[in-house]
Amino acid sequence: MYEEGSRIVVSLTSIILVCGVYAQVIKIFKTKSAKDFSLVLILALFFDGIAWLNYGVMLWEWPILVISCVSFPAVVGTAFGYFKYGFRR
């Protein structure tokens, strides 16, 4: 019972976090500015996504796999927006 409850809480929190990253991607492209982002953050998000995807595959846990696969395009979008608009003031 505890394991299932924990899985639900972690899944809901991850969904909220992924929505936040997608909201940032949308904001980057609407405002044409990514000046508040740093390359270190983008790299951290990228490698974090790869690590979670790897962890999900190793455990074969579908919530981790789904969240990782859904969040990775947002990280790629953030990186693209950063390199396209990040250096403008």
GIZINOR-V187091 format. One record per backbone hydrogen bond with DSSP energy under -1.0 kcal/mol. NH is the residue of the N-H (numbers start at 1). CO is the residue of the C=O. E is the energy in kcal/mol with one decimal. If there is no record, write none. Layout:
nh=NH co=CO e=E
nh=NH co=CO e=E
//
This chain:
nh=5 co=1 e=-2.2
nh=6 co=2 e=-2.5
nh=7 co=3 e=-2.3
nh=8 co=4 e=-2.0
nh=9 co=5 e=-2.4
nh=10 co=6 e=-2.6
nh=11 co=7 e=-2.2
nh=12 co=8 e=-2.6
nh=13 co=9 e=-2.4
nh=14 co=10 e=-2.3
nh=15 co=11 e=-2.2
nh=16 co=12 e=-2.1
nh=17 co=13 e=-2.3
nh=18 co=14 e=-2.7
nh=19 co=15 e=-2.4
nh=20 co=16 e=-1.9
nh=21 co=17 e=-2.0
nh=22 co=18 e=-2.5
nh=23 co=19 e=-2.3
nh=24 co=20 e=-1.8
nh=25 co=21 e=-2.1
nh=26 co=22 e=-2.4
nh=27 co=23 e=-2.2
nh=28 co=24 e=-2.6
nh=29 co=25 e=-2.0
nh=30 co=26 e=-2.1
nh=31 co=27 e=-2.7
nh=32 co=28 e=-1.2
nh=33 co=28 e=-1.1
nh=37 co=34 e=-1.8
nh=42 co=38 e=-2.0
nh=43 co=39 e=-2.7
nh=44 co=40 e=-2.4
nh=45 co=41 e=-2.7
nh=46 co=42 e=-2.3
nh=47 co=43 e=-2.8
nh=48 co=44 e=-2.3
nh=49 co=45 e=-2.2
nh=50 co=46 e=-1.9
nh=51 co=47 e=-2.5
nh=52 co=48 e=-2.6
nh=53 co=49 e=-2.1
nh=54 co=50 e=-2.5
nh=55 co=51 e=-2.5
nh=56 co=52 e=-2.6
nh=57 co=53 e=-2.1
nh=58 co=54 e=-2.6
nh=59 co=55 e=-2.2
nh=60 co=56 e=-1.5
nh=61 co=56 e=-1.4
nh=65 co=61 e=-2.1
nh=66 co=62 e=-2.8
nh=67 co=63 e=-2.3
nh=68 co=64 e=-2.3
nh=69 co=65 e=-2.4
nh=70 co=66 e=-2.1
nh=71 co=67 e=-2.5
nh=72 co=68 e=-1.8
nh=75 co=71 e=-1.7
nh=76 co=72 e=-2.4
nh=77 co=73 e=-2.5
nh=78 co=74 e=-2.3
nh=79 co=75 e=-2.4
nh=80 co=76 e=-2.6
nh=81 co=77 e=-2.6
nh=82 co=78 e=-2.6
nh=83 co=79 e=-2.4
nh=84 co=80 e=-1.8
nh=85 co=81 e=-3.2
nh=86 co=82 e=-2.4
nh=88 co=85 e=-1.4
//
